[in-house]
Amino acid sequence: MRNWQKATARDVRDSFLAFGRKIRKKELEIGRMHYALGLAHGVRQAIHCGYDKLVAVELGVAAGSGLLSLCQAAEYFRNEFGMDIRVYGFDSAAGLPELAGYKDHPEVWWEGQFKMPDPEELRAKLPAFAKLLIGDVGDTITEFESEIADYQLGFIVVDLDFYSSTTRAMKIFEMNPLRYVPALPLYMDDTEVLISQNPWCGEELAIQEFNNNHEFRKIERKSHFWAIHNFYVCHVLDHPVRTGETRPRLPFEIRAF
Ligand SMILES: C[S@@+](CC[C@H](N)C(=O)[O-])C[C@H]1O[C@@H](n2cnc3c(N)ncnc32)[C@H](O)[C@@H]1O
């Protein structure tokens, strides 16, 4: 659908229902299913708002299989909609940092785990629209808002394992509201799957603290009704589309697909 700027709400809905069906049935294989579905929910919002420049991010890259998978999905939607979709990966390349107590789940993880074997080798495999940012995520995230200037974040994967690292990365949700789609789709990897994960530790605690400290940004777990593994949304409540300041081109009657 190259002419999506003129498409009706029904055309867009039907086209994304078809993507959802094909991705879930594996008739359309564009990398990890939950990444492809998460990004599709960002692309759909971009179409409703009239945005044509999107950014997808993976926080925590390790050897790069997730990042390459995200690139595969981005490549598909770039071609399908003629949109400029960039992909960014953030990692220290050194593996997990020093643990900061029980909140980082030392019963599960250890320092140095998931070390990136060779950043240059991974960079060589990335398409031109993707970039790997090496360094502690708390530092690299600081410059990110200027890096993505007139783009909108359309999908974020959070896979940093630790409470301490996730908390440092939360700055990614504190940018100007215009840097996001209004209901930013997230894949939060490290919540509730393991028996010792809980709301008082790890990613779940980082989310809870973030929500407590931000009036206009709220991260919500979407129910199983959405049937996307680890699917969350960051509600950008001060986005002009959500304050009523700007009408979206197509109304936000967006259900699970
Ligand atoms: C589980 S691995 C990521 C796996 C990857 N998302 C995938 O699915 O292929 C977690 C990664 O987070 C990175 N990481 C954790 N804390 C970090 C921090 N504070 N700064 C940068 N990278 C960090 C580690 O280096 C590690 O590679």
The ligand as a MOL file (V3000), in Angstrom:
LIG
                    3D

  0  0  0     0  0            999 V3000
M  V30 BEGIN CTAB
M  V30 COUNTS 27 29 0 0 0
M  V30 BEGIN ATOM
M  V30 1 C 19.6400 -10.7450 26.8620 0
M  V30 2 S 20.8060 -9.7760 26.0770 0 CHG=1
M  V30 3 C 19.9570 -9.1150 24.6610 0
M  V30 4 C 19.5050 -10.1650 23.6500 0
M  V30 5 C 18.9290 -9.5980 22.3740 0
M  V30 6 N 17.8850 -8.6420 22.6420 0
M  V30 7 C 18.3350 -10.6940 21.5070 0
M  V30 8 O 17.1650 -11.0360 21.7110 0
M  V30 9 O 19.0210 -11.2050 20.6040 0 CHG=-1
M  V30 10 C 20.9590 -8.3790 27.1320 0
M  V30 11 C 21.9760 -7.3650 26.6540 0
M  V30 12 O 21.8250 -6.1590 27.3980 0
M  V30 13 C 23.0700 -5.4960 27.4620 0
M  V30 14 N 23.0650 -4.5540 28.5900 0
M  V30 15 C 22.5970 -4.7610 29.8560 0
M  V30 16 N 22.7740 -3.6660 30.5980 0
M  V30 17 C 23.3200 -2.7220 29.7980 0
M  V30 18 C 23.6970 -1.3750 29.9770 0
M  V30 19 N 23.5630 -0.7380 31.1720 0
M  V30 20 N 24.2020 -0.6870 28.9260 0
M  V30 21 C 24.3360 -1.2920 27.7150 0
M  V30 22 N 24.0000 -2.5810 27.4840 0
M  V30 23 C 23.5030 -3.2890 28.5040 0
M  V30 24 C 24.0880 -6.6350 27.6230 0
M  V30 25 O 25.3410 -6.2470 27.1000 0
M  V30 26 C 23.4330 -7.7860 26.8390 0
M  V30 27 O 24.0300 -7.9270 25.5860 0
M  V30 END ATOM
M  V30 BEGIN BOND
M  V30 1 1 1 2
M  V30 2 1 2 3
M  V30 3 1 2 10
M  V30 4 1 3 4
M  V30 5 1 4 5
M  V30 6 1 5 6
M  V30 7 1 5 7
M  V30 8 2 7 8
M  V30 9 1 7 9
M  V30 10 1 10 11
M  V30 11 1 11 12
M  V30 12 1 11 26
M  V30 13 1 12 13
M  V30 14 1 13 14
M  V30 15 1 13 24
M  V30 16 1 14 15
M  V30 17 1 14 23
M  V30 18 2 15 16
M  V30 19 1 16 17
M  V30 20 1 17 18
M  V30 21 2 17 23
M  V30 22 1 18 19
M  V30 23 2 18 20
M  V30 24 1 20 21
M  V30 25 2 21 22
M  V30 26 1 22 23
M  V30 27 1 24 25
M  V30 28 1 24 26
M  V30 29 1 26 27
M  V30 END BOND
M  V30 END CTAB
M  END
